[in-house]
């Protein structure tokens, strides 16, 4: 059951269209308006499966409160990381720290055997470990993981990384300026409508020309969601004087960091329960507990925005609240059909659950999240995910008084193989909008800002001046370089 439900998100996807380049090889929706509702029903599917177990009829999936004081101080809850667990006086391996494959997973794409093909017995990995087992990476993975054999130390490194992502900041004129995921979660609750709140594609369009001016830029829910995926899955936040440089733990490539395997790490569902809670908090704040509104034909409302279509959705079709949330089924009035967003708007009335107390309802945390400067923003656009292997980070740095300051990072949750996806070639632009934190008042301009793409294959950064081709900075001399050099544009406005 775990493998089947976890596999709805990506591998081992086995729905119609898995062998076609016209479709994304999984059911999940990302980069479009169905992102919050599809994942909401996904969580319900897991709960229903758990309740089918005798004696577990009332079980409820808890959420990892990612912005709680406890997480900010200590990292991931111990229940998700402890190596062992005592159940009925018997000590067992903790089933929430990883998932051991009970069958082979084969990625059916053309070309070299990819990193998603993993044999039975493979155990999901988190930062600082690597789970890349393809023929071109297995040797490096073996060497890398040999340096991280102490489980307790690995958990400590993971927790420090999570804390760094959630609380990173810079200091300008003696004042802290947030560059962190806590602030993004806080800011997403201020998104003015469901369309731009729901996904990165719609928010990017809004932020290019925000109604009412730059003060009305938005952070979509999907943005901090992506950050936590990559924090658990292998990327560390870069701060301090060496922020622009490569990761201190190069080679960390955990399963949560890629769409294809993320759903197979148990922490995925506790993360998404929190994301769903944030969705509900936004609904309550803006009066959308019983209805949602979609801006028709806006970016993010087409099946080829963000990723190519999922099974059940025709290519180049418009998405609405009536679009099917396959593969999840519901029976109403004696008729079985696909769930739609209309079936899961109100979690209390329609789905029968609610969320208990937690963070971002408490005044102390709301006050602790410092409102970022919104008068100037670093706009990064023109990045094609089709030319970058796997997930990556878009980070902006400003040189002030000789020191590189980390302005912020946008995490892009992707996958290793996009060349086999026909729609990916034209519909997978990644963009970022990173606050300048008022540094324009200190004379910072575009020439003082450097944007770096931290990728699995090294750093990509734009040459000077901006708007010229990017170049690959290899991690090691002689390392392979990309045959297609992505271009990206940077401007401040």
N, C-alpha and C positions, 0 to 999 in steps of 0.2 A: 504494500500500500504506500509506504513512504517513497519508494522509487517511482511509482506510478504518478502520485500526486506531485511530488517534487519535479517530475519530468514534464509536467504541463507547461512550465515556464520556459524550458528550452530543451536541452538533451535530457532523456532519450526520446524526444518528441517523435511520435509515430502517427500523426494525423495526416489527412489528405494534403497533398502539396509538399511533403517533406523533400521530394526529389526535384522540385521545380524552383528555378531561380526567380520565379515571380512571387514566391512566398517566403516569409521569414520562417525559419525552422523551429517554431515554437508557438504557443498560443498567446503569450503575454502581450499586452499593449504598452508601448512606451512612446513618448513623444507625441501623444495625441490625447484627445479629451476623454478617452476610455481608461486612461491609466489609473485613476483612483477607484473607479467602480469595478473594473475587471479584477483588480487585486483585492477589493473588498469581498467579492464573491469567491475568490480563490481561498481566502482565509476561512470563509464559511464552509467550503468543501472539505477542508482539513478538519474543522471542528465536527462536521457531520460524521466523518470517518472515525474520529476518535470516540464519538458517542455511540458508535455501533459496537464498541468493545464492551462485553458484559461487565457491569459494575461501574461503567464510565458514562452513563447516560446524561449526567449533568455537567460533564467536564467543559471548561471554558478556556480558551487559549489566552494566556496572559500577554501583556505587552511589555517590552523592554522600554522603560521610561528613559529615553536617550538624553533628555535635557534636565533630568533630575539632579539635585545636589549630589546624590550618591554616585551617579555616573560621572559627573564632572570631577569628583574627588577620587574615585576608585576605578572607573572604567566599566567594563561589561559585568553584569551581575554574575556572581560566582556560580549560580545554577547552570549557566551556559558555558562555563569554562572549566569547572572542577573536573579532574581526570577521573575520579571515582565517585560513586553515589551509593548510599546505603538504603536499601529497600527491603523492608520486612526482615531486618537484622542480617541481610546478606549484602556484601559489598560487590558492586558490579561496575562495569565501565559506564560512565555517564553517557547516555544516549543523546544528550543535547549538545555535546561538545563537538561531535562530528557524525558523519554517516559513512558506513562501510558498504560499498557497492555489493549487492548480492547477485549481480549478473553483469555481463559485459555491456558496455555502452559503445556503440560504433557510430561515428559521425559520417553520414553518407554524403560526402561532398567529393567533387572531382579533385584530382591532384594528390599531393602528398598527404599521408595519413596525419590528420590534425591532432592538436592537443586535447580535443574533446573525446577521442576514442580512449576509453579507460576500462581496464579489465576488472572482473569481479575480484573483490578484496582490496581495491583502492579505497583509501580513507580520505575524505574531504580535508582540505588544508586551509589554514588561515594565516595571516601575517604572524611571524616573519617567514613562514615556510613557502615553498613552491609546489604547485600541483601540476606543472607542465610535464607531460609524459610522452609527447610526440617524439618521433625519431630524431628530430633536430635539436631537441631540448633536454632529453632524458639524462644525458651525461652531465650537463650543467646543473640540472635539478638535483641529481644525486650528490654532486659536490656541494651544492649550496645547502641542502638539508642536513648534510653531515656536520655542518657548523652549528646547527641548532637542534641538538638532540635532547636537551634538558627541557621537559615539558613545562615545569614551573617557571623557568626563565622565559620561555616563549610566551606564556600567558602574561607575564609582567611586561614584556615588550609590546604585546598586543594592546594591553590596557593603557600603557603610556601613549601609544599611537592614537587610540581613541580619544583620550583626554586632550591630546594636542590638537586634533581636528576640531573638537568641540569648543576649545577655549583659546585658540591662538589669537594674538592681537599684536599690534604695533603701537608704539608710543610716539606721538607727535606733539611737540611743545608741552611735554609733561602730561598729556592726556591720552588714555588708552583708546585705540580705535580697533573695533572688532574685525577680524578677518576669518571668522569661525563659523562652524555649522550651527551652533546654538543661535547665533544671530540670524542665520538664514531661516531656521525653523520659526523664530519669532516673527521675522519679516513676512513670511509666506501667509501668515494669518491676516495680513493687511491687504492681500490681493482683492481688488474690487469686484471681480466676477468669476464665475466658475471656469470659463474658458481659459483665462490666463493663469488662474490658480492651479489648474489641473495638470499642466505639462509644459515642458521646456520649449517646444516649438511655438506654441501660441504666445508664451511669455516673451520669447525673442522678438517676435513681430511687434508686440506691444512696446517693448523697450526701445526698438529702433525709432519709434515716433510716438512717445507716450502722450495720450490726451491730457492736456493741461500742463505739459512741460515735464522736465526731467525729474522733478520732485515726485512724480507719480510712477516712477519705474517700479516693477514688481519682481518678487522672487517667487517662482512656482514651487509647489510642494515637491515636484520631482527632483529639484536641484539638491536640497539637503539629503533627500533619499539616496541620490546617486553618490553623494560624498561618503555616507556611512557604508555603502556597498564597497567602495574602493578602499576605505580605511580598514575594514575587516579583511578585504581581499588582497591587500598587498601594497598599497601606496601609503607613504607617510607624508604628513604635512611638512612643508619646508619653511623654517623660520630661522632667524639669526643671520650672522654675516655670510654664511655659506648657503643661503636659501636658494640661490639660483643653480647650485651645483646638483649633481646626481644624488640619488637616494643614498643614505648611509647603509641601507640594507638592499643593495641591488639584487634582483633575482627573486624577490618575494612576489609570488603570483598565486594567491589563494583563489578558491572557487567562487567566493562571493563577489569577486572582482570582475566576473564575466557573466553576461546574460545567460549563456548556455548552461552553466553549471550552478548558478547562484541558488536556485531553488532546491538543490540537493544538500545544502548545509542547513542544519536545523535552525541556526540563528536567523535565517532568512525570514521565518514566519513570525518570530518575536519582533524583529525589525519592522516588518510590514504591519503588524498589529499596532505598533506605535504610529506608523505613517497613516493608517486608517483612523486612528484616534485624532491625529492632526486634521484629517479631512473632516471629521465630525465636529471638532472644535471650530473649524472655519465655518461650517454650515450653521452652527449655533450662533456664532458671532454675527453673521451676515443675514440671518433669517432665511436660510435655505434648507431647513430640516425636512420640508415636505415637497420641495420642488427645486429643480436646477434649471439653469438657462444656458443655452449654447449660442454663441455668435455664429450664425450660419455662414458656411463657406469661408471661415477664417482659417489661417494656417493652423494646423493641428486638428482640423476636422476632416481631413482626407486620409484614405487608407494608405497612401504612400508618403505621408509626412512622418519624419522621424525614423521609421523603419518600414520595410515593405509589408504588404498585407499579411494578416494572420488568417489561418484557415477559417472559412465561414464568411469571410469578407472579400468581396470582389476587388481586384486591383482598380485603383483610381476611382473609388466610390466615396461618397460623402458619408461621414460618420455622424450619427445623432444619438440621442438618448434611447432610441429604439434599436440601435445596432446590436447584433447578437454578441454576447460575452461567452463565446465558445471556449472550452467544451462543456460548460456548466449548464445543467438542465433543471428545469422547474416544472412542476405540474400544477396548473391552475384550472379550476372548473372541469377537471377530468381530462385536460389536454396537456400533454407533455411538449415542451418547447424549450428553446434556449433562454437563459436569463438575459435580460437587458438592464440597462442602467435604471430604467423606470422601476424595476423590481427591488432595488436596493438603496433607494435614496434615504429613507428614514430607517435607521438601524433598530430603533425601538419598536416601531409599529410593524415594519415589514419583515425584519430579520430576528427580532426577539432578543437583542442584547444591548448592552450599554457599557460605558467606561466609568470606572471608579475614579477617585481622586488621583491627581498627578500634577506634574509640572506644567508651566505655562498657563495655569489658572491662578498661580500664587503671585501675589504682588512682588515678593522679594526677587523672584527670578525675572519678572517683567522689567523691574527697575534695573536689574543687573545687566540686561541686554542693552548696551548703549546704542542709541540710534545712529547709524552711519551717515556721513555726509552724502547728500544726493545731488549736489549742484553740479558736479562733474563726474563723469564715468569713463572708464576705459572700455571702449567697444572693440571686441575682437570678432572677426567674421571671416568667412571664406575658407574654413577648414573642412576638408572632405574626410569623413571617417572611412571612406572606401580605400584610402591610401595609407591608413595607419592600422597596424595589427593590434587588436585588442583594445581594452579600455585605456584612457589616458587623462591627463590633467592639463588644463589651460591655466597657467599661473602668470600673474603680472607683478612686476617689480619696478620700483622707482628708486633712482639714485638721488639721495638727499644727504648733503654734507659728507659725500664719499662713502655712504653706507647704503647697500641695497635693501630697501624695505619691501617686505612681502605684502602687496596690496590685497591679495585675495586669490582664490583658486576656484575654478569651476570643474567639477568632476564629470567626465563623460563616460557613462556606462555603455560599453559596446561589446564586441566579440572578436574572436581572432580571424575569422574568415568572412570577409564581406565581398570579395571578388566574385563569388558564386551567386551573388544576389543582384539580379538585373536592376531592380529599382534603387538599390543602394547607391548605384553609380551616380545618380542624379538627384537623390532626395535625402542625402545624409549630411547636410552641412551642420557643423557644430559651431555654436556661437557662445560668447561670454560677455557679461556686462559686470564689470568689477569697479566698485567705488574707488575714487581717487582720494577719499578721506580729507578733502579740503586742501590738498597739497598744491592745487593751482594757485592758492594764495601765497605760496612760497616760491612761485615762479616755475613749478614743474610743468613741462610741456611734453609732447609726444617724443621728442628726442631724448628725454630723461627716463622714459618708460621702456622696459624690455619685457616682452611676452615670450614665455618658454612653454613648449608642449613637452611635458614629461611623459614619455611613452615607454612601452616594454622594450623597445629597441634603442633607447637613448633619448637624447634631447633634440627637439626641433625648435629652432628659434629664428625669428625673422632677421635678415641682414639689415644693416643700416644703409639708407633710411627705411622707414616702414613702407609697406606695400610692395616690397621686392620679394623674390622667391625665398622660401625658407631653406635652411640647410640642416643636414643631419650631423649632429655631433656624436660620434660613436663612443660607446662606453669604453671600448678598448681599441687600441691600434689594430687595424686590419679587420675590424668587425664589419659585417655586411651593411651596406647602405641601401636605402630605399631607391628603387628605380624610378619612382614617381615622386618628385619633391613637391609636397603640398605648398600652396601659396596661402597666406592669410594676411588680412589687413587689420591694422590697429589705428584707432583714432580716439581722441579725447573730446568729448562734448557733453 
